[in-house]
């Protein structure tokens, strides 16, 4: 009997350690960041009885992800391993576009999917680039957004514009790029809002 107890005493710790060895390794934690900066300057015009429909931005395939893109050499794109966006860029920019337009108090109503109904104009946007570019001596964040306005009475595009915003990355790190991205987004929203007020 003593021999059996001795064998069990030796085997139990071994079996427990084997279970621990075979258990899943916890994934490394990731730093998550957001775009949530609105323009500081207020743009206001007399209110009109106009309803604007704001679609969610379409996104170039390279940026249709929570992964945070950067480049260290021309024609190359890579993604940070431990630093990601909290949501996809389109999901973060869409509510910011709506809030920026609402702050003007110009429109009778601003609606967005899944809400439907009658509206006078549609604002369609596409995120073409959101990249931390380290190929230059001074690193930059580049945000490129294309916008078009459609008049719904004729279903014709009445205005298009491409917004290319560059912002220096003062601290060469993923967080430095996030800060620059928020500054670039605020500038893009300011210009996009002016574009909408001018053409609707």
Residue pairs with C-beta under 8 A, 6 or more apart in sequence:
28 82
29 82
30 82
30 83
30 84
31 82
31 83
31 84
31 174
31 175
32 84
32 85
32 86
33 68
33 83
33 84
33 85
33 86
33 174
33 175
33 178
34 85
34 86
34 87
34 92
35 85
35 89
35 92
35 93
35 96
35 181
35 182
35 185
36 92
36 96
36 182
37 96
37 182
37 183
37 185
37 186
38 96
38 99
38 100
38 103
38 186
38 189
39 100
39 186
39 187
39 189
39 190
39 193
40 186
41 190
42 103
42 104
43 103
43 104
43 190
43 193
43 194
43 197
44 104
44 105
44 106
45 104
45 106
45 197
46 106
47 105
47 106
47 107
47 108
48 106
48 107
48 108
48 200
49 108
50 106
50 107
50 108
50 120
50 121
50 200
51 107
51 108
51 109
51 110
51 111
51 118
51 119
51 120
51 121
52 101
52 107
52 109
52 110
52 111
52 119
52 120
52 121
52 122
52 123
52 196
52 200
53 111
53 112
53 119
53 121
53 122
53 123
53 152
54 94
54 97
54 98
54 101
54 110
54 111
54 112
54 122
54 123
55 112
55 113
55 122
55 123
55 124
55 125
56 90
56 91
56 94
56 112
56 113
57 89
57 90
57 93
57 94
57 97
57 125
57 126
57 127
57 145
58 90
58 124
58 125
58 126
58 127
59 88
59 89
59 90
59 126
59 127
60 126
60 127
60 128
60 129
62 69
62 77
63 69
63 89
63 127
63 129
63 130
63 131
64 88
64 90
65 79
65 88
66 84
66 85
66 86
66 87
66 88
67 79
67 80
67 84
67 85
68 79
68 80
68 83
68 84
68 85
68 132
68 174
68 177
68 178
69 77
69 78
69 79
69 130
69 131
69 132
70 77
70 78
70 79
70 80
70 131
70 132
70 133
70 134
70 174
70 177
71 77
71 78
71 131
71 132
71 133
71 134
71 135
72 78
72 134
72 135
73 135
74 135
77 131
80 174
83 174
83 175
83 178
85 92
86 92
89 127
89 130
90 127
93 125
93 127
93 145
93 185
94 112
96 185
96 189
97 123
97 125
97 189
97 192
98 110
98 112
100 189
100 190
100 192
100 193
101 107
101 110
101 193
101 196
102 110
104 193
104 197
106 197
107 200
109 119
111 117
111 119
119 152
120 151
120 152
120 153
120 200
121 149
121 150
121 151
121 152
121 200
122 149
122 150
122 152
123 147
123 148
123 149
123 196
124 147
124 148
124 149
124 150
125 145
125 146
125 147
125 148
125 192
126 145
126 146
126 147
127 143
127 144
127 145
128 144
128 145
128 146
128 162
129 142
129 143
129 144
130 141
130 142
130 143
130 144
130 181
131 141
131 142
132 139
132 141
132 169
132 174
132 177
132 180
132 181
133 139
133 140
133 141
133 142
134 169
134 172
138 168
138 169
139 168
139 169
139 172
139 176
139 177
140 166
140 167
140 168
140 169
140 180
141 166
141 167
141 168
141 169
141 177
141 180
141 181
141 183
141 184
142 164
142 165
142 166
142 184
143 163
143 164
143 165
143 166
143 167
143 181
143 184
143 185
143 188
144 162
144 163
144 164
144 165
145 162
145 163
145 188
145 192
146 160
146 161
146 162
146 163
147 160
147 161
147 162
147 163
147 192
147 195
148 157
148 159
148 160
149 157
149 158
149 159
149 160
149 195
149 196
149 199
149 200
150 156
150 157
150 158
151 158
158 199
159 195
159 198
159 199
161 195
163 188
163 191
163 192
163 195
165 184
165 185
165 187
165 188
165 191
166 184
167 180
167 181
167 183
167 184
167 187
168 180
169 176
169 177
169 179
169 180
170 176
170 179
170 180
171 179
